[in-house]
């Protein structure tokens, strides 16, 4: 698969040596208190009237980059200014440009800092889910204090991380969760919460909104109480979860329903999507089952490659045929399934973890730039004690948010470097024509084999089966 002129456009507009050198000199401005690119964008759209001399110079560079890039991709300046009126989008662009400055234009792309940090703020939980990757139940003795957590948010803000998803355990049982979410929101970070939904009353939903939370991910493992309650370990939680979803929809959150596919529930998935349509949510996200935490004991109930392939094909048909609910998956093979299904189409939808872009034939290889599995490349995880891992399903510590320089760790850690290089993957994954679109789930490879470079045992294209 040859790259198209799309990548060449990126290389000549923002990835050329001169622009990269200029961008690499920006960094964090102590005078203005933000990444210099963020300040430049604020000046560009007019929300900031003045800044230090270096940030004003940076604005001229960013204006030129946006003008050139916008012209190349057919985006008008007015649309750019509207988009970057959102502070998290400004952080996102600062993140992208920093990644290009430091790593260049690669396949797949490496961001200057994680686009998404999933942060398990506590392991306290009111449920006992069979497949819990965190073995949650009780809080840990060394969970970050409020002040330690705020200092961690300061580090993520300095690195221009645009999205933080507070998870757990059950994040809503942490007493200072709204203090932390408001603190992050006030820094221009898009705040999400991954929850089981059982604690979200109408009043709690309003509290969440007032605390700056904009996105809720709620776990729903079935369209029936029997299967869901069995998964969650406590009878009667299904109705509470459904009510929590309704309360979030009514309060105006962006609502994502998440389900983990196993032999217990994979036949329920079409029914769950139908229920999502009825409830009026925005997304349905199908998660890969990873044998870690309490989930290890049901590893034998993981889908085999053929079953997973069928589930992803069913998801693709749901996505292709349209509907009110956008269908996504953390399984990186979803992109490959879609591309193979529509090999002769003029326009292709390329599913990713974060979005489902519709790309014309000449732009489809832009998906190689976006890439598949993003652990340690587009996102990372933080444990309650501050340990940093490539992904929440990937229990391999690479640092600690309290002790390490976060930006330096992201750029130089040897494990993260290997995870980003799709050409060193072992077995079929390293030779697959779709390795830049997919690359296999590195957490599954690690969970089943102990090697994060091993072939993903969940893919039908690999000879390894469950």
N, C-alpha and C positions, 0 to 999 in steps of 0.2 A: 504494500500500500504506500504509494508515494504521497509526500506532503504536497499541498496545494499552495497557490500564491498567498493564501491567508497567512500562513506562518511567515512567509517572506515579507508581507506587509508589516507584521509585528516586528520583525527583525530590523526593517529599515526605518520604521517610525519611532519605536521606543527601545528597541533592542540593539541599536547601533552603538559602537564603542563610545562615541562622544556623549550621547545622551545618557548611557549607563554610568559613565564616569561622573557626570553632573549630578544625576540622581543619587549616586552612592555617597555624595558629599553632603546630602541634606540631613538626614537623621533627625534626632530629637532636639528641639529648640528650647533651651532652658529659659530664655527670655519670654517667649510666648507660651511656654508650658505644654506644647504639643509637638507631634511630628511635623516637621517643616512643610511636608506635602499637604497635610491637613490644613495648616494655616494658609498655605497658598491657595487651596481650594476655597476656603472661607473668603479670602480676598477676591477670588475670581467670581464667585456668585454674589458677592456683595453683603454677606451676613457679618463680615468683619471689615471695618473701615481703615484700620491702621495696624501695623505690625513692625517688627524690627527690620532693619535694613536688609539682612540676609533673607528673611522670609518674603519681603517685597520683591527681591531679585528672583527668588524661587517661583513666585507667582507668574513672572514673565515666562519662565521655562515651562511651567505646567500649562499655561495658556497655549503655548506653542505646541506642546505635545497633544493636548486635547483637540486643538484646531486641526492638526495634521491627521491624527488618528480618526477624528470624527469625519473628516472629509473622505478618508480611505474607506471607511465602513458605512458611509452614507447617513451619519447621524448629525442632525443640526445642532447648533450651539444652544438654542433655546431648550431643546430636550436634554442636553447635557446638564445645563444649569438647574433644570427642574429635578433631575435625578440626584444631583449632588447637594440639593437643599436638605437631604436626609443625612444626618451626621454619620450614621453607620455606613452609608455608601461612600462617604468621604474617607472613612477609615479603610474601607475595602479597596478603594483606588490607591491609597497610600501603601497599602499592603501589597497590591499587585506590582506597583512601580518599584517598590523596595525589593521585591522578589526578582524582578527583571534586572535591576541594578546589580544585585548580588549574584544571582544564579544564571542570568541570561535567559534566552528563549529556548526552553527545553521541551522535550516530549517525554512524559507529561510535565506540565508546568509546576514549579515549586514556588509557593507564595513566600513573601518576606517574613511572615509570621503565620500562625494558624488562622484560617478564616473562621474556624469554629473551635472553641475549647469546650468540651463537655466536662463539667466539674461536679464530681460526686461530693457535695458539701457535707453530707453525713451518711452513715450507714444505719442510722435508726430508721425503722420502717414499721408500719402498722399491718403489713401483710407478710406472707411466707411463701413467696412464689417459687415454684419448683425449678424454674429455669433462670433464677437470678444470678447474673454474672458476678455480683458483689457479695453473695452469701449474706445479704443484709438482714438486719433484725435489731441489733443494738448499736448505739453509737460507739465509736472507738475512743479510747482514752486520749489519743494524741491528735484529735481533729483540730483543724485550725481555729483559733479564737476569732472573734469579730475583727479585731485590729489586724491580726495576721492575714485574714481573708481580704481586708481592704488593701493592705500592702500588696497582696497578690494581684488584686484588680488593678492597682496602680501600675504594676509591671506589665500586665496585659494591655492596658491602655497605652502605655509608652511604646509598646511594640505595634500599635495600631491593629489589635485584634478586633474585628468588627462584631463578632457574635459570641456570647457566652450562654451556654445552656446549663442551668443548675439542675443536677440530677442527684441520684442517691443509690440506695435507700430511697426514702421518700423526702424530698427536699422541703416540703411544706411543714414537716414536723420540726425543722430547725427553727428555733425561736427568733433568730436574727435574719431570717431569709429575706424579709422585705426591706430591712435596712441595707443588706448587701445588694439586692436587686436595684433599689433606688440609687445607691452609690454608683453602680455600674451604668445605669441608664443616664445619670446626670453627666457622665463622661462621654456620652454619645455612642455607647455600646448597645447593640440590639440584644435584649434580654429574653431568653426562653427558659421554660421550666419543663422538665420531663417528670411526669407524675403518674400515679395510678388513678388519680381522679376522684378517689373516694372521699376526700376531705374538702372538695370544692363545693361548698354551699353557695347560695347567691351572694351572701355577705362576703365570703372568702374570695369569690371571683372579683368583687368590687375592690377589695383590699389589694389583690394582685395587680389589678389595672392601675390603681393609684400608686403602686410601688414601682411602676415602670415596666412591668412584664408585658410583652406584646405577643408572645407565641407560647402556646401550650401543646405539649405532646403528651397524649394520654394513651396508656396501654389498654388494648382490648383484644383478648386472645380468641374470642369466639362471638358468634351472634346469638348465643344461648347462655343462660345462666349456669347450666350444668357443666359445660366444658370450661367456661371462663372461671367459675368458682373453684373447679378442680385444679386448674393451673395456678390460681392465686392462693390456694391453701386455706381459704376461709369461706364458709357458706354465706351467701347474701351480699357479696360485694359487687356482683354484676349490676344490680339496680342502682347502687350508689355510684358506680362508675358511669353508667348511662346518664344519671342525673347531673354528675359533674361535667360531662361533655355538654349537655344541654345548657348548663349555666355559663360555660365558657363561650359557647356560640352566641348566646343571648347578650353577653357582656361585650361582644365584638372582638374577641381574640382571634388571631390566626390559629386555627385548630388542626392539629395533625394527629390522626389515630395511628398507633403503632401496634403491629402484631409480629410475634416471632414464629416462624414456620417450623413446625416439627410434625412427626407422625400423628401426634395427638390432635392437631387442629388444621392441617393444611387443606383438608377438604371443606373447611368452614370459610376459607379466605374469600371466595366469591360472595358469600352471604354477608361477611363483614363489610365488604366494599358497598354492597347494596344498602346495608344499615347506615354506613357513612353518608350515602346519598340522602337517606331519609332524615338524618340528624343535621344535615347542612354544614358539615365540616369541610375544610379546604383540601387536606391531603390525606391519603392513606399511604403509610410507609411499611413495607414488609422487611423485617429484619432477618438477617442470617442467624441461625442458631450457632453459637460458639460454645464448645465444651470447656467452660471455665466457671469458677465459683461453684454455686450450688448446682448449676446445670450439668456438671460433670456426670452425675449419676444417671441422667437420661440421654447421654450421648448415643446410646444404642437406639434411641428413638429419633435421631436426626434423619432428615430426608436423605435418601441415596441420590446420586447424581441424576438419574433418570426422573425421579420424582421432582427434584428441584428444577430440572429443565422444563417439565410440564407446567409447574407452578409459574415459572417466569414467562413461558409462552402464553399462559392464561392471563397473566398480568398485562402482557403486551397487547393482547386483544382488547382488554378493558381500556387500556390507554389509547390505543389506535382508534377505537370506536367512539371515543369521547365520553363526556359525562361531566357532571358538576364537580366531581372529586378528581384531583390530580393523583396519579398512581406512581409511586416511587419505590425504590428498594435499595438497601445497603449491599445487596449482592452485586458485585461489579459485573458479573456475567449478564446482567439485564441489558447492558448496552450492546453486547455481542449478539444476544438473542434478537434484539430489535434490528440491528444492521443485517443480520443473516435473513431475517424474515422479509425485509424490504430491499433486497439487493438490487432490484431493477427500478426502484422508485426515483423520481426526480427530486423529491424532497424526503428527508429522513428525520424521524424523531430519534434523538440519541439520549436515552434515559441515563441520568446520573443520580448520585445520592442527594443532590441539592435542587436539581431542576431537570426538566425534560425539553431541551432546546430543539426547535424544528429547524433543520439546516438544509439548504439547497445542496445539490451534488458538489458544487465547487467549494462549499464551505464545510462539508461533512468532516474533513480531517482536522477541523478546528477541535473536534471532540478528542483527538489525540492529545491536543494541548491541554484540554480540561482533565483528561485522564480518568481512570477507573478508581481502584482502591486508593483512598486518600490518606490512609493512616500515616502519620509522621510527615505528611507532605502538604495536605490541606487542613488537617485537623489533628488534635491531640487530646489527651485526657489528663485531668488532675484528680488524684485521690483525696479523701478527706484530710489526710495528714500532709498534703502538699506534694506527694510524689507525682512525677510527670511520666506518663506512658504514651506510646504511639496512638492508642485507641482504648476506649473503655473495656473492650473485649480482649485486650492484649496485655496480660499481666507481666510486663517487662519494664522495670523502672529504668529510665534514662537520666533522671535528675530530680530535683526538688525545687518547687517554686519559692520556698523560703531561702534556700541556700545558694541557688545558682543564678547566674546572669541569664535570663530567659532568652533574650535575643541571640546571645552567643551560643547557647545550647542548641537552639533551633537551627542555627547555621552550620555548626561544626560537629555535632554529635555523630559518631561513626555509625551507630545503629540506624539513625534516621537517614543518613546518607545512603546506606545500603537499601533501605526500604523504598527510596525514591528512584532507584536505578532498576528499571524493568528489564534491562538487558542482562542482568546477572542472576535473574530468577532461574531456578533449577527445573529440570524436566520439561514438560510440554509448555508450561507457563512462560519460560524464557524464550521459547521458539515460536510461540503462537503469533499469528498475524494480528491478533487483537490485543496484544499485550499492553499497548499504550491506551487503548480504550477501556481495558479491563484490568489485567495484571493479577487476577485472582485475589481472593480475600486473604490477606497476610495473617490476620488473627486466626482464621481457620487453619491455615498451614501450620502456624505455631502451636495452636491448641492440640492438633492431632499428631504432629510429628516432632515438635520441639524445635523446628527450624522455620524461621520466618521467610526464608527464601525457597522453601520446598513448594512443589505443586499444590494448588488448592484441591484437596480431596473431594470437594463438593462439585467440581466441574465435570461435565460429561466428556469433555475433550481429554481429560487426563486418564491414564490407565489405572491410577490408584482409585479404589472405590472404598466406600465405608464398610 
